Amino acid sequence: MNDVDEQLLPVLAVTSGEPSGIGPELCARLPERKWPAHLVVIGDIELIEERLERAGRALVVRPWQPGMAPEAGVFDVLHRPLACPALTGKPSPKNAAYVLSILDSALEGCVKGVFAAMVTAPVHKGVICDAGIPFSGHTEYLAAKTHTPQVVMMLVGGGMRVALATTHLPLADVPKALTQDRLAHTIEILHRDLDARFGLSRPRVLVAGFNPHAGEGGHIGREEIDIIIPVLERLRAKGMNLIGPLPADTLFTPPKLREADAVLAMYHDQGLPVLKHTSFGSGVNVTLGLPIIRTSVDHGTAFDLAGSGKADPGSLFAAVELAIDMAKARQRRA
Protein backbone atom coordinates (compact mmCIF):
# COMPACT_ATOMS: atom_id res chain seq x y z
CA MET A 1 0.00 0.00 0.00
CA ASN A 2 1.44 3.37 -1.01
CA ASP A 3 1.36 6.66 0.90
CA VAL A 4 -1.57 8.00 -1.13
CA ASP A 5 -3.66 4.90 -0.35
CA GLU A 6 -2.83 5.20 3.34
CA GLN A 7 -4.03 8.79 3.40
CA LEU A 8 -7.41 7.66 2.02
CA LEU A 9 -7.95 5.00 4.70
CA PRO A 10 -10.75 5.86 7.13
CA VAL A 11 -9.49 6.21 10.70
CA LEU A 12 -11.64 4.25 13.15
CA ALA A 13 -11.66 4.41 16.94
CA VAL A 14 -12.05 1.06 18.69
CA THR A 15 -12.88 1.40 22.38
CA SER A 16 -11.45 -1.41 24.50
CA GLY A 17 -14.36 -1.45 26.97
CA GLU A 18 -14.45 -2.87 30.48
CA PRO A 19 -10.78 -3.55 31.31
CA SER A 20 -11.48 -6.69 33.35
CA GLY A 21 -13.61 -8.25 30.63
CA ILE A 22 -12.80 -9.64 27.20
CA GLY A 23 -12.73 -6.29 25.38
CA PRO A 24 -8.99 -5.60 25.60
CA GLU A 25 -8.02 -9.12 24.47
CA LEU A 26 -10.47 -8.96 21.56
CA CYS A 27 -8.86 -5.68 20.50
CA ALA A 28 -5.47 -7.40 20.69
CA ARG A 29 -6.67 -9.84 18.03
CA LEU A 30 -7.45 -7.14 15.47
CA PRO A 31 -4.02 -7.60 13.79
CA GLU A 32 -5.14 -11.08 12.72
CA ARG A 33 -6.68 -9.37 9.68
CA LYS A 34 -5.52 -6.74 7.24
CA TRP A 35 -8.15 -4.00 7.44
CA PRO A 36 -8.95 -1.41 4.77
CA ALA A 37 -8.84 1.21 7.52
CA HIS A 38 -6.52 2.71 10.12
CA LEU A 39 -7.64 1.27 13.46
CA VAL A 40 -6.83 3.12 16.68
CA VAL A 41 -7.59 1.30 19.92
CA ILE A 42 -8.47 3.52 22.89
CA GLY A 43 -7.49 2.36 26.36
CA ASP A 44 -4.64 1.96 28.80
CA ILE A 45 -1.53 1.35 26.71
CA GLU A 46 0.13 -1.00 29.22
CA LEU A 47 -3.07 -3.06 29.43
CA ILE A 48 -3.24 -3.34 25.64
CA GLU A 49 0.48 -4.25 25.43
CA GLU A 50 -0.03 -7.02 27.97
CA ARG A 51 -3.04 -8.41 26.04
CA LEU A 52 -1.04 -8.31 22.79
CA GLU A 53 1.75 -10.30 24.45
CA ARG A 54 -0.78 -12.87 25.66
CA ALA A 55 -2.10 -13.13 22.10
CA GLY A 56 1.44 -13.73 20.83
CA ARG A 57 1.53 -10.54 18.76
CA ALA A 58 5.03 -9.10 18.38
CA LEU A 59 4.07 -5.55 17.47
CA VAL A 60 5.35 -2.12 18.33
CA VAL A 61 2.70 -0.38 20.43
CA ARG A 62 2.69 3.32 19.61
CA PRO A 63 1.05 6.09 21.66
CA TRP A 64 -1.12 7.49 18.88
CA GLN A 65 -1.93 11.15 18.30
CA PRO A 66 -4.22 12.64 15.64
CA GLY A 67 -2.45 13.00 12.31
CA MET A 68 -0.22 9.95 12.70
CA ALA A 69 -0.34 7.70 9.63
CA PRO A 70 -0.49 3.89 9.96
CA GLU A 71 2.78 1.97 9.89
CA ALA A 72 3.40 -1.71 9.20
CA GLY A 73 4.01 -3.70 12.38
CA VAL A 74 2.73 -0.88 14.58
CA PHE A 75 -0.35 -1.11 16.83
CA ASP A 76 -1.75 2.35 17.56
CA VAL A 77 -3.26 3.08 20.98
CA LEU A 78 -4.81 6.33 22.14
CA HIS A 79 -3.75 6.11 25.77
CA ARG A 80 -6.20 6.66 28.60
CA PRO A 81 -4.85 5.58 32.01
CA LEU A 82 -6.54 3.06 34.28
CA ALA A 83 -7.56 4.29 37.71
CA CYS A 84 -6.47 0.99 39.30
CA PRO A 85 -5.01 -2.30 38.02
CA ALA A 86 -7.42 -4.34 35.92
CA LEU A 87 -7.75 -7.93 37.13
CA THR A 88 -9.23 -10.30 34.55
CA GLY A 89 -12.70 -11.38 35.55
CA LYS A 90 -12.75 -9.13 38.62
CA PRO A 91 -14.13 -5.69 37.69
CA SER A 92 -13.71 -2.68 39.93
CA PRO A 93 -16.08 0.31 40.09
CA LYS A 94 -12.92 2.41 40.50
CA ASN A 95 -12.37 2.00 36.76
CA ALA A 96 -15.87 3.14 35.80
CA ALA A 97 -14.72 6.69 35.03
CA TYR A 98 -11.90 5.21 32.91
CA VAL A 99 -14.43 3.24 30.84
CA LEU A 100 -16.47 6.38 30.21
CA SER A 101 -13.34 8.39 29.37
CA ILE A 102 -12.63 5.91 26.57
CA LEU A 103 -16.11 6.46 25.15
CA ASP A 104 -15.78 10.22 25.49
CA SER A 105 -12.45 10.22 23.64
CA ALA A 106 -13.88 8.20 20.75
CA LEU A 107 -17.00 10.34 20.57
CA GLU A 108 -15.04 13.60 20.66
CA GLY A 109 -12.80 12.34 17.86
CA CYS A 110 -15.82 11.39 15.73
CA VAL A 111 -17.53 14.74 16.27
CA LYS A 112 -14.35 16.60 15.32
CA GLY A 113 -13.78 14.46 12.25
CA VAL A 114 -10.59 12.84 13.58
CA PHE A 115 -12.34 9.46 13.43
CA ALA A 116 -14.70 8.34 10.68
CA ALA A 117 -16.51 5.99 13.06
CA MET A 118 -16.31 4.38 16.48
CA VAL A 119 -16.55 0.69 17.31
CA THR A 120 -17.22 -0.26 20.91
CA ALA A 121 -16.13 -3.32 22.86
CA PRO A 122 -18.46 -4.32 25.72
CA VAL A 123 -18.86 -2.48 28.99
CA HIS A 124 -20.69 -3.61 32.12
CA LYS A 125 -23.65 -1.44 33.11
CA GLY A 126 -23.74 -2.75 36.68
CA VAL A 127 -20.08 -1.92 37.40
CA ILE A 128 -20.55 1.65 36.19
CA CYS A 129 -23.77 2.05 38.19
CA ASP A 130 -22.03 0.62 41.28
CA ALA A 131 -19.62 3.56 41.01
CA GLY A 132 -22.58 5.90 41.48
CA ILE A 133 -22.78 6.84 37.79
CA PRO A 134 -26.24 6.26 36.26
CA PHE A 135 -25.69 4.28 33.06
CA SER A 136 -28.20 2.26 31.04
CA GLY A 137 -26.00 1.49 28.04
CA HIS A 138 -23.83 2.78 25.21
CA THR A 139 -26.86 3.71 23.12
CA GLU A 140 -28.44 5.99 25.69
CA TYR A 141 -25.09 7.44 26.81
CA LEU A 142 -24.05 8.47 23.30
CA ALA A 143 -27.49 9.92 22.61
CA ALA A 144 -27.26 12.11 25.72
CA LYS A 145 -23.70 13.18 24.96
CA THR A 146 -24.60 14.25 21.42
CA HIS A 147 -27.88 15.88 22.52
CA THR A 148 -29.77 13.54 20.21
CA PRO A 149 -33.40 13.39 21.37
CA GLN A 150 -33.99 9.88 20.03
CA VAL A 151 -31.80 7.15 18.61
CA VAL A 152 -32.62 3.70 17.30
CA MET A 153 -30.86 0.50 18.29
CA MET A 154 -30.49 -1.96 15.41
CA LEU A 155 -28.70 -5.30 15.33
CA VAL A 156 -27.30 -6.73 12.11
CA GLY A 157 -26.53 -10.41 11.66
CA GLY A 158 -27.74 -13.71 10.31
CA GLY A 159 -28.95 -11.98 7.16
CA MET A 160 -31.24 -9.72 9.22
CA ARG A 161 -31.43 -6.14 10.37
CA VAL A 162 -33.61 -5.83 13.48
CA ALA A 163 -34.37 -2.39 14.92
CA LEU A 164 -36.12 -1.69 18.22
CA ALA A 165 -38.93 0.76 18.97
CA THR A 166 -37.96 0.64 22.68
CA THR A 167 -34.67 -0.55 24.18
CA HIS A 168 -33.49 -1.20 27.73
CA LEU A 169 -36.74 -0.92 29.66
CA PRO A 170 -38.47 -3.21 32.14
CA LEU A 171 -41.20 -5.01 30.24
CA ALA A 172 -43.85 -3.40 32.44
CA ASP A 173 -42.73 0.04 31.25
CA VAL A 174 -42.84 -0.70 27.52
CA PRO A 175 -46.56 0.05 26.93
CA LYS A 176 -46.18 3.55 28.37
CA ALA A 177 -43.09 4.23 26.27
CA LEU A 178 -44.67 3.07 23.01
CA THR A 179 -46.37 6.27 21.88
CA GLN A 180 -47.36 7.35 18.37
CA ASP A 181 -44.74 10.10 18.38
CA ARG A 182 -41.95 7.78 19.51
CA LEU A 183 -42.88 5.08 17.03
CA ALA A 184 -43.16 7.53 14.13
CA HIS A 185 -39.79 9.08 14.93
CA THR A 186 -38.21 5.62 15.25
CA ILE A 187 -39.45 4.60 11.81
CA GLU A 188 -38.32 7.90 10.29
CA ILE A 189 -34.79 7.45 11.70
CA LEU A 190 -34.69 3.82 10.56
CA HIS A 191 -35.90 4.72 7.05
CA ARG A 192 -33.44 7.62 6.71
CA ASP A 193 -30.38 5.70 7.89
CA LEU A 194 -31.16 2.59 5.87
CA ASP A 195 -30.99 4.91 2.88
CA ALA A 196 -28.05 7.12 3.93
CA ARG A 197 -25.84 4.51 5.62
CA PHE A 198 -26.82 1.23 3.97
CA GLY A 199 -27.65 2.43 0.46
CA LEU A 200 -31.26 1.19 0.49
CA SER A 201 -33.19 3.90 -1.33
CA ARG A 202 -36.72 2.66 -0.53
CA PRO A 203 -36.29 0.08 2.22
CA ARG A 204 -39.01 -2.48 2.86
CA VAL A 205 -39.58 -2.70 6.62
CA LEU A 206 -41.59 -5.41 8.36
CA VAL A 207 -43.22 -4.01 11.52
CA ALA A 208 -44.09 -6.36 14.38
CA GLY A 209 -47.25 -6.00 16.38
CA PHE A 210 -47.05 -5.45 20.10
CA ASN A 211 -49.44 -8.14 21.33
CA PRO A 212 -49.72 -11.86 20.55
CA HIS A 213 -51.23 -12.34 17.09
CA ALA A 214 -50.85 -8.56 16.58
CA GLY A 215 -53.79 -8.01 18.91
CA GLU A 216 -56.36 -9.99 16.89
CA GLY A 217 -58.41 -6.91 16.05
CA GLY A 218 -58.32 -5.59 19.60
CA HIS A 219 -59.28 -8.83 21.35
CA ILE A 220 -55.75 -9.27 22.74
CA GLY A 221 -54.79 -5.65 23.37
CA ARG A 222 -55.29 -2.34 21.56
CA GLU A 223 -51.74 -1.10 20.95
CA GLU A 224 -51.98 -2.09 17.29
CA ILE A 225 -55.26 -0.22 16.77
CA ASP A 226 -54.47 2.84 18.89
CA ILE A 227 -50.76 3.31 18.14
CA ILE A 228 -49.12 1.18 15.47
CA ILE A 229 -51.69 1.18 12.64
CA PRO A 230 -52.29 4.98 12.66
CA VAL A 231 -48.53 5.63 12.51
CA LEU A 232 -47.98 3.16 9.67
CA GLU A 233 -50.85 4.62 7.66
CA ARG A 234 -49.51 8.16 8.11
CA LEU A 235 -45.97 7.20 7.06
CA ARG A 236 -47.12 5.08 4.15
CA ALA A 237 -48.85 8.19 2.83
CA LYS A 238 -45.37 9.78 2.76
CA GLY A 239 -44.08 6.98 0.53
CA MET A 240 -42.53 4.63 3.10
CA ASN A 241 -42.70 0.89 2.37
CA LEU A 242 -43.99 -0.46 5.69
CA ILE A 243 -45.58 -3.89 6.12
CA GLY A 244 -47.59 -4.65 9.25
CA PRO A 245 -48.29 -4.81 12.04
CA LEU A 246 -47.45 -8.50 11.75
CA PRO A 247 -47.62 -11.17 14.46
CA ALA A 248 -44.08 -11.49 15.80
CA ASP A 249 -44.30 -15.29 16.04
CA THR A 250 -44.70 -15.62 12.26
CA LEU A 251 -42.83 -12.53 11.11
CA PHE A 252 -39.40 -14.15 11.50
CA THR A 253 -39.91 -16.83 8.86
CA PRO A 254 -37.62 -17.20 5.84
CA PRO A 255 -40.23 -16.30 3.17
CA LYS A 256 -41.10 -13.03 4.91
CA LEU A 257 -37.51 -12.13 5.78
CA ARG A 258 -36.34 -12.68 2.21
CA GLU A 259 -38.55 -9.77 1.17
CA ALA A 260 -37.44 -7.44 3.96
CA ASP A 261 -34.60 -4.94 4.29
CA ALA A 262 -35.23 -4.59 8.03
CA VAL A 263 -37.58 -5.61 10.82
CA LEU A 264 -38.89 -3.26 13.49
CA ALA A 265 -39.62 -4.98 16.81
CA MET A 266 -41.57 -3.21 19.52
CA TYR A 267 -39.30 -4.19 22.41
CA HIS A 268 -35.89 -5.69 23.15
CA ASP A 269 -36.73 -9.33 23.75
CA GLN A 270 -39.27 -9.52 20.94
CA GLY A 271 -36.77 -9.29 18.12
CA LEU A 272 -33.26 -9.83 19.42
CA PRO A 273 -33.49 -13.47 20.58
CA VAL A 274 -34.33 -14.50 17.01
CA LEU A 275 -31.42 -12.57 15.50
CA LYS A 276 -28.95 -13.70 18.14
CA HIS A 277 -30.01 -17.31 17.67
CA THR A 278 -28.77 -17.10 14.08
CA SER A 279 -25.78 -14.82 14.53
CA PHE A 280 -24.47 -14.77 18.10
CA GLY A 281 -20.75 -14.15 18.02
CA SER A 282 -20.90 -12.43 14.66
CA GLY A 283 -23.72 -9.91 15.08
CA VAL A 284 -23.31 -6.14 15.19
CA ASN A 285 -25.13 -3.49 17.19
CA VAL A 286 -25.61 -0.23 15.26
CA THR A 287 -26.87 3.03 16.75
CA LEU A 288 -29.00 4.89 14.20
CA GLY A 289 -29.91 8.55 14.46
CA LEU A 290 -26.59 9.77 15.90
CA PRO A 291 -24.56 12.43 14.09
CA ILE A 292 -21.70 9.89 14.05
CA ILE A 293 -21.25 6.26 12.99
CA ARG A 294 -21.18 3.81 15.88
CA THR A 295 -21.16 0.03 15.78
CA SER A 296 -20.61 -2.45 18.59
CA VAL A 297 -20.31 -6.10 19.48
CA ASP A 298 -23.50 -8.02 20.19
CA HIS A 299 -22.28 -9.57 23.46
CA GLY A 300 -21.24 -8.64 26.96
CA THR A 301 -18.03 -8.52 28.97
CA ALA A 302 -17.86 -12.32 29.57
CA PHE A 303 -15.92 -12.08 32.82
CA ASP A 304 -15.83 -15.90 32.97
CA LEU A 305 -13.83 -15.98 29.72
CA ALA A 306 -11.56 -13.02 30.40
CA GLY A 307 -7.90 -13.97 30.25
CA SER A 308 -8.60 -17.48 28.95
CA GLY A 309 -7.82 -16.73 25.31
CA LYS A 310 -11.07 -18.46 24.33
CA ALA A 311 -13.16 -15.36 23.57
CA ASP A 312 -14.37 -15.24 19.97
CA PRO A 313 -13.49 -11.98 18.17
CA GLY A 314 -16.07 -12.59 15.43
CA SER A 315 -18.54 -9.94 16.56
CA LEU A 316 -15.83 -7.30 16.98
CA PHE A 317 -14.46 -8.10 13.53
CA ALA A 318 -17.97 -7.85 12.05
CA ALA A 319 -18.53 -4.52 13.84
CA VAL A 320 -15.29 -3.13 12.41
CA GLU A 321 -16.20 -4.35 8.91
CA LEU A 322 -19.63 -2.73 9.05
CA ALA A 323 -18.23 0.54 10.43
CA ILE A 324 -15.72 0.66 7.56
CA ASP A 325 -18.50 0.05 5.02
CA MET A 326 -20.69 2.76 6.56
CA ALA A 327 -17.79 5.23 6.71
CA LYS A 328 -16.98 4.63 3.06
CA ALA A 329 -20.65 4.98 2.07
CA ARG A 330 -20.82 8.31 3.84
CA GLN A 331 -17.59 9.40 2.15
CA ARG A 332 -19.03 8.55 -1.27
CA ARG A 333 -22.13 10.65 -0.56
CA ALA A 334 -20.08 13.64 0.65
Secondary structure, DSSP 4 states (H G I P E B T S, - for coil): --HHHHHHSPEEEEE---TTSSHHHHHTTGGGS--SSEEEEEE-HHHHHHHHHHTT---EEEE--TTPPP-TTEEEEEE---SS--BTTB--GGGHHHHHHHHHHHHHHHHHTS-SEEEE----HHHHHHTT-----HHHHHHHHTT-S--EEEEEETTEEEEESS-S--GGGHHHH--HHHHHHHHHHHHHHHHHHH--SS-EEEEE-SSGGGGGGGTT-SHIIIIIHHHHHHHHTTT-EEEEEE-HHHHSSHHHHHT-SEEEESSHHHHHHHHHHHHTTT-EEEEESSSS-EEEESS---TTTTTSS----HHHHHHHHHHHHHHHHHHHH-
